[in-house]
Amino acid sequence: TDLMKFFKTVGFKPSEVFFVPLSGLEGVNLTETATIPQLTSWYSGECLVELVDSLPPPERPYEMPFRLVVTDVFKHPQQGLCVAGKIDSGFLIVGTGVVVMPGGDGTLVKSITINEKNVDYAVAGDQCICVLGGIDITKLHKGDVICEPHAKVRTTYKFRARVLVFDIEVPITKGFPIDLHYQTVNEPAVISRLISVTTNTKANGEVVKPKPRCLTKNQVALVEIKTQRSICLELYKTSKSLGRITCRYGGHTIASGMVVQIT
Protein backbone atom coordinates (compact mmCIF):
# COMPACT_ATOMS: atom_id res chain seq x y z
CA THR A 1 0.00 0.00 0.00
CA ASP A 2 2.77 2.45 0.91
CA LEU A 3 4.67 1.62 -2.28
CA MET A 4 1.57 2.18 -4.42
CA LYS A 5 1.11 5.59 -2.79
CA PHE A 6 4.67 6.44 -3.80
CA PHE A 7 4.06 5.33 -7.42
CA LYS A 8 0.92 7.50 -7.58
CA THR A 9 2.88 10.49 -6.25
CA VAL A 10 5.50 10.24 -9.01
CA GLY A 11 2.86 9.90 -11.73
CA PHE A 12 2.28 6.17 -12.30
CA LYS A 13 -1.24 4.91 -12.90
CA PRO A 14 -2.30 2.01 -10.62
CA SER A 15 -3.35 0.03 -13.72
CA GLU A 16 0.24 0.23 -15.01
CA VAL A 17 1.89 -1.11 -11.84
CA PHE A 18 2.27 -4.88 -11.28
CA PHE A 19 3.56 -6.73 -8.24
CA VAL A 20 5.01 -10.23 -8.80
CA PRO A 21 6.09 -12.38 -5.84
CA LEU A 22 9.15 -14.48 -6.65
CA SER A 23 12.34 -16.02 -5.33
CA GLY A 24 15.51 -15.26 -7.23
CA LEU A 25 17.50 -17.67 -5.07
CA GLU A 26 15.29 -20.67 -5.85
CA GLY A 27 13.82 -19.48 -9.16
CA VAL A 28 10.22 -19.59 -7.95
CA ASN A 29 7.78 -17.77 -10.26
CA LEU A 30 10.56 -16.46 -12.49
CA THR A 31 10.26 -18.32 -15.79
CA GLU A 32 7.36 -20.65 -14.94
CA THR A 33 4.18 -20.07 -12.98
CA ALA A 34 4.64 -21.22 -9.40
CA THR A 35 2.86 -24.38 -8.21
CA ILE A 36 3.85 -24.42 -4.55
CA PRO A 37 0.86 -24.09 -2.19
CA GLN A 38 2.55 -21.37 -0.14
CA LEU A 39 2.26 -19.04 -3.15
CA THR A 40 -0.74 -20.33 -5.11
CA SER A 41 -2.94 -20.02 -2.02
CA TRP A 42 -2.93 -16.23 -2.42
CA TYR A 43 -1.35 -15.40 -5.83
CA SER A 44 -2.79 -16.54 -9.17
CA GLY A 45 -1.09 -14.15 -11.60
CA GLU A 46 1.62 -14.63 -14.21
CA CYS A 47 5.27 -15.35 -13.56
CA LEU A 48 7.82 -12.58 -14.12
CA VAL A 49 8.90 -13.58 -17.66
CA GLU A 50 5.30 -14.02 -18.84
CA LEU A 51 4.38 -10.61 -17.49
CA VAL A 52 7.40 -8.93 -19.11
CA ASP A 53 6.62 -10.61 -22.45
CA SER A 54 3.03 -9.32 -22.30
CA LEU A 55 4.08 -5.69 -21.87
CA PRO A 56 3.82 -3.49 -24.97
CA PRO A 57 7.22 -2.79 -26.56
CA PRO A 58 8.55 0.75 -26.03
CA GLU A 59 8.21 3.17 -28.91
CA ARG A 60 11.53 4.08 -30.53
CA PRO A 61 11.67 7.74 -31.57
CA TYR A 62 13.27 7.19 -35.00
CA GLU A 63 12.00 10.48 -36.44
CA MET A 64 13.29 12.74 -33.67
CA PRO A 65 16.71 14.49 -33.88
CA PHE A 66 19.69 12.18 -33.42
CA ARG A 67 21.03 11.86 -29.85
CA LEU A 68 23.72 9.44 -28.65
CA VAL A 69 24.78 9.62 -25.00
CA VAL A 70 28.44 8.67 -24.57
CA THR A 71 29.03 6.03 -21.88
CA ASP A 72 32.69 5.27 -22.67
CA VAL A 73 35.62 6.70 -24.64
CA PHE A 74 38.62 4.58 -25.63
CA LYS A 75 41.25 3.98 -28.32
CA HIS A 76 41.21 0.73 -30.28
CA PRO A 77 44.66 -0.57 -31.40
CA GLN A 78 43.55 -0.94 -35.03
CA GLN A 79 40.45 1.24 -35.44
CA GLY A 80 41.44 4.32 -33.46
CA LEU A 81 39.24 6.59 -31.35
CA CYS A 82 35.97 4.95 -30.30
CA VAL A 83 32.93 5.96 -28.28
CA ALA A 84 30.31 3.64 -26.83
CA GLY A 85 26.76 4.66 -26.02
CA LYS A 86 23.06 4.23 -26.54
CA ILE A 87 21.13 6.07 -29.24
CA ASP A 88 18.34 7.89 -27.43
CA SER A 89 16.54 9.11 -30.55
CA GLY A 90 16.90 9.35 -34.32
CA PHE A 91 19.34 7.29 -36.38
CA LEU A 92 23.00 7.33 -37.41
CA ILE A 93 24.59 6.36 -40.74
CA VAL A 94 28.25 5.63 -41.40
CA GLY A 95 29.95 8.64 -42.98
CA THR A 96 27.74 11.20 -41.22
CA GLY A 97 29.22 14.38 -39.78
CA VAL A 98 28.16 14.93 -36.16
CA VAL A 99 28.80 17.33 -33.27
CA VAL A 100 29.86 16.49 -29.71
CA MET A 101 28.05 18.58 -27.11
CA PRO A 102 28.44 20.56 -24.93
CA GLY A 103 31.89 21.24 -26.44
CA GLY A 104 30.57 21.75 -29.97
CA ASP A 105 33.46 19.93 -31.70
CA GLY A 106 32.70 18.32 -35.06
CA THR A 107 33.69 14.80 -36.06
CA LEU A 108 33.00 12.10 -38.66
CA VAL A 109 31.49 8.66 -38.00
CA LYS A 110 33.86 6.21 -39.74
CA SER A 111 32.16 2.95 -38.67
CA ILE A 112 29.44 1.58 -36.39
CA THR A 113 29.52 -1.71 -34.46
CA ILE A 114 26.54 -3.43 -32.79
CA ASN A 115 27.07 -6.72 -30.94
CA GLU A 116 30.60 -6.97 -32.41
CA LYS A 117 29.24 -6.73 -35.98
CA ASN A 118 29.92 -3.83 -38.34
CA VAL A 119 26.70 -2.21 -39.60
CA ASP A 120 25.88 0.61 -41.99
CA TYR A 121 23.47 2.36 -39.62
CA ALA A 122 22.03 2.31 -36.08
CA VAL A 123 18.67 3.54 -34.76
CA ALA A 124 17.07 4.68 -31.52
CA GLY A 125 17.41 2.06 -28.80
CA ASP A 126 20.61 0.51 -30.18
CA GLN A 127 23.68 0.20 -27.97
CA CYS A 128 26.62 0.73 -30.31
CA ILE A 129 30.30 1.58 -30.67
CA CYS A 130 31.28 4.31 -33.14
CA VAL A 131 34.74 4.94 -34.57
CA LEU A 132 35.25 8.69 -34.95
CA GLY A 133 37.70 10.64 -37.05
CA GLY A 134 38.97 14.21 -37.02
CA ILE A 135 38.66 14.80 -33.28
CA ASP A 136 41.06 14.54 -30.33
CA ILE A 137 40.28 12.20 -27.44
CA THR A 138 40.54 15.12 -25.00
CA LYS A 139 37.41 16.61 -26.62
CA LEU A 140 35.29 13.57 -25.69
CA HIS A 141 33.96 12.80 -22.22
CA LYS A 142 31.63 10.34 -20.59
CA GLY A 143 28.16 11.91 -20.57
CA ASP A 144 28.66 14.00 -23.74
CA VAL A 145 25.84 13.92 -26.27
CA ILE A 146 26.59 13.36 -29.97
CA CYS A 147 24.01 14.95 -32.24
CA GLU A 148 23.36 16.42 -35.67
CA PRO A 149 24.99 19.78 -36.52
CA HIS A 150 21.64 21.31 -37.51
CA ALA A 151 19.71 19.93 -34.49
CA LYS A 152 21.99 20.23 -31.48
CA VAL A 153 20.97 19.18 -27.98
CA ARG A 154 20.34 22.07 -25.60
CA THR A 155 23.07 23.07 -23.14
CA THR A 156 22.60 25.10 -19.98
CA TYR A 157 23.92 26.13 -16.57
CA LYS A 158 20.43 26.65 -15.10
CA PHE A 159 17.11 24.83 -15.38
CA ARG A 160 13.88 24.13 -13.54
CA ALA A 161 12.80 20.67 -12.43
CA ARG A 162 9.79 19.17 -10.69
CA VAL A 163 11.18 16.82 -8.04
CA LEU A 164 9.95 14.42 -5.39
CA VAL A 165 11.82 14.74 -2.09
CA PHE A 166 12.66 11.43 -0.45
CA ASP A 167 13.10 10.52 3.21
CA ILE A 168 15.67 13.18 4.19
CA GLU A 169 17.01 14.19 7.59
CA VAL A 170 17.97 17.78 6.73
CA PRO A 171 15.40 20.05 5.03
CA ILE A 172 16.32 21.39 1.59
CA THR A 173 16.74 25.16 1.55
CA LYS A 174 17.75 27.79 -1.00
CA GLY A 175 21.43 27.33 -1.89
CA PHE A 176 21.46 23.65 -0.89
CA PRO A 177 24.50 21.92 -2.52
CA ILE A 178 23.87 18.65 -4.37
CA ASP A 179 25.48 16.13 -6.68
CA LEU A 180 23.33 16.22 -9.80
CA HIS A 181 23.12 12.82 -11.51
CA TYR A 182 21.83 12.50 -15.07
CA GLN A 183 22.54 9.77 -17.59
CA THR A 184 26.03 8.46 -16.68
CA VAL A 185 27.38 11.68 -15.19
CA ASN A 186 27.27 13.54 -11.90
CA GLU A 187 27.89 17.26 -11.60
CA PRO A 188 28.24 19.58 -8.59
CA ALA A 189 25.19 21.82 -8.45
CA VAL A 190 23.11 24.06 -6.19
CA ILE A 191 19.35 24.29 -5.68
CA SER A 192 19.24 28.04 -6.27
CA ARG A 193 15.47 28.62 -5.86
CA LEU A 194 12.50 26.93 -4.25
CA ILE A 195 9.68 28.03 -6.54
CA SER A 196 6.65 26.14 -5.23
CA VAL A 197 5.30 23.01 -3.56
CA THR A 198 2.83 21.12 -5.78
CA THR A 199 0.40 18.22 -5.37
CA ASN A 200 2.21 15.81 -7.72
CA THR A 201 5.03 15.54 -10.24
CA LYS A 202 2.78 16.06 -13.28
CA ALA A 203 2.63 19.34 -15.17
CA ASN A 204 -0.98 19.88 -14.05
CA GLY A 205 -0.10 19.57 -10.36
CA GLU A 206 -1.72 22.31 -8.29
CA VAL A 207 0.44 24.74 -6.36
CA VAL A 208 0.06 24.08 -2.64
CA LYS A 209 2.56 26.67 -1.40
CA PRO A 210 4.46 29.26 -3.45
CA LYS A 211 8.03 30.21 -2.50
CA PRO A 212 8.46 27.75 0.39
CA ARG A 213 11.28 28.41 2.87
CA CYS A 214 12.32 24.74 2.85
CA LEU A 215 11.39 21.31 1.51
CA THR A 216 10.83 18.26 3.71
CA LYS A 217 10.38 14.56 2.99
CA ASN A 218 7.66 13.34 0.61
CA GLN A 219 7.00 16.81 -0.80
CA VAL A 220 6.76 17.50 -4.54
CA ALA A 221 8.27 20.81 -5.57
CA LEU A 222 9.30 22.97 -8.50
CA VAL A 223 12.92 24.06 -8.02
CA GLU A 224 15.65 25.87 -9.94
CA ILE A 225 19.05 24.19 -10.19
CA LYS A 226 22.39 25.75 -11.20
CA THR A 227 25.45 23.78 -12.29
CA GLN A 228 29.12 24.80 -12.33
CA ARG A 229 29.59 23.99 -16.00
CA SER A 230 27.37 23.67 -19.07
CA ILE A 231 25.50 20.37 -19.33
CA CYS A 232 23.32 18.72 -21.98
CA LEU A 233 19.63 18.42 -21.11
CA GLU A 234 16.26 18.06 -22.78
CA LEU A 235 12.77 18.67 -21.45
CA TYR A 236 11.25 15.51 -20.00
CA LYS A 237 8.27 15.78 -22.35
CA THR A 238 10.71 15.72 -25.29
CA SER A 239 13.15 13.06 -24.07
CA LYS A 240 12.51 11.01 -20.94
CA SER A 241 16.11 9.82 -20.60
CA LEU A 242 17.72 13.23 -21.20
CA GLY A 243 15.09 15.00 -19.08
CA ARG A 244 15.35 12.86 -15.94
CA ILE A 245 17.56 13.87 -12.99
CA THR A 246 18.52 12.62 -9.52
CA CYS A 247 19.81 14.75 -6.64
CA ARG A 248 22.24 13.29 -4.09
CA TYR A 249 23.80 14.71 -0.94
CA GLY A 250 26.26 13.10 1.46
CA GLY A 251 26.13 9.79 -0.40
CA HIS A 252 22.33 9.55 -0.23
CA THR A 253 19.65 10.17 -2.87
CA ILE A 254 17.50 13.02 -1.57
CA ALA A 255 15.26 13.74 -4.59
CA SER A 256 14.58 12.88 -8.21
CA GLY A 257 12.44 14.35 -10.91
CA MET A 258 12.09 15.75 -14.40
CA VAL A 259 13.28 18.82 -16.28
CA VAL A 260 10.40 21.16 -17.12
CA GLN A 261 12.19 24.34 -18.22
CA ILE A 262 15.67 25.11 -19.59
CA THR A 263 16.91 28.69 -19.26
C-alpha positions, 0 to 999 in steps of 0.5 A, spaced: 500 500 500 505 504 501 509 503 495 503 504 491 502 511 494 509 512 492 508 510 485 501 515 484 505 520 487 511 520 481 505 519 476 504 512 475 497 509 474 495 504 478 493 500 472 500 500 469 503 497 476 504 490 477 507 486 483 510 479 482 512 475 488 518 471 486 524 467 489 531 469 485 534 464 489 530 458 488 527 461 481 520 460 484 515 464 479 521 467 475 520 463 468 514 458 470 508 459 474 509 457 481 505 451 483 507 451 490 501 451 495 505 457 499 504 461 493 498 459 489 494 459 495 494 467 495 497 469 488 494 466 481 497 471 476 503 470 471 510 469 472 515 474 471 517 472 464 510 471 462 508 478 465 514 482 461 513 478 455 506 481 455 508 488 456 507 493 450 514 494 446 517 501 447 516 506 442 523 508 438 523 515 436 526 514 430 523 520 427 526 525 432 533 528 432 539 524 433 542 523 440 547 518 442 549 519 449 556 517 450 558 512 456 565 510 454 571 513 450 577 509 448 582 507 443 582 501 439 589 498 437 587 498 429 580 502 429 582 508 433 578 513 437 571 509 439 565 511 443 560 507 446 553 509 447 546 508 446 542 512 441 536 515 445 533 518 438 533 518 431 538 514 427 545 514 425 549 512 418 556 511 417 559 517 414 555 522 417 558 528 420 556 529 427 557 534 433 559 532 440 556 537 445 556 541 450 563 542 447 561 543 440 566 539 436 565 536 429 567 529 427 565 524 422 562 517 423 567 512 420 564 505 422 558 503 427 559 496 431 553 493 434 554 486 438 561 486 435 558 486 428 559 492 423 553 495 420 551 501 416 546 504 420 544 504 427 537 507 430 534 509 436 534 504 442 541 501 439 547 500 444 553 501 439 560 503 438 562 508 433 569 509 430 570 517 430 575 521 425 577 528 425 577 529 433 582 529 439 580 524 445 581 530 449 574 533 446 570 527 448 567 525 455 563 520 458 556 523 458 557 527 452 551 527 447 553 526 440 548 529 435 546 532 428 549 539 426 543 542 424 539 539 431 543 540 437 541 538 444 540 544 448 546 546 453 545 550 460 547 552 466 540 553 469 534 549 469 527 548 472 525 541 475 519 538 478 522 533 483 519 528 489 523 529 495 525 522 499 526 521 506 531 526 508 534 528 515 535 535 513 530 540 510 532 542 503 533 550 503 535 555 498 542 554 496 542 547 498 549 543 494 547 537 491 550 532 486 546 532 480 546 525 476 543 524 469 545 519 464 552 516 466 554 523 469 554 527 476 555 534 476 556 539 482 550 543 483 546 548 487 538 548 488 538 556 487 530 557 488 524 553 491 519 556 486 513 552 489 510 546 492 505 542 488 500 536 489 504 531 484 510 531 479 505 532 473 505 538 469 498 539 471 499 539 479 496 544 483 500 549 487 500 548 494 505 553 497 508 558 493 516 560 494 516 555 500 522 556 505 524 549 505 522 542 503 521 536 507 520 529 505 515 526 501 514 533 498 513 535 490 516 541 488 518 545 482 525 548 483 531 551 480 538 548 479 544 551 477 550 547 475 558 549 475 559 547 467 554 547 461 551 540 461 546 537 456 539 536 457 532 536 454 525 537 457 522 531 460 516 531 455 521 531 449 526 526 451 525 522 458 532 519 458 535 526 457 530 529 461 530 525 468 535 527 474 537 525 480 539 529 486 544 526 491 547 529 498 552 526 502 552 519 499 544 519 499 539 520 494 535 526 496 530 527 490 529 525 483 524 528 478 524 531 471 526 537 467 520 542 465 524 548 463 531 550 460 533 557 461 
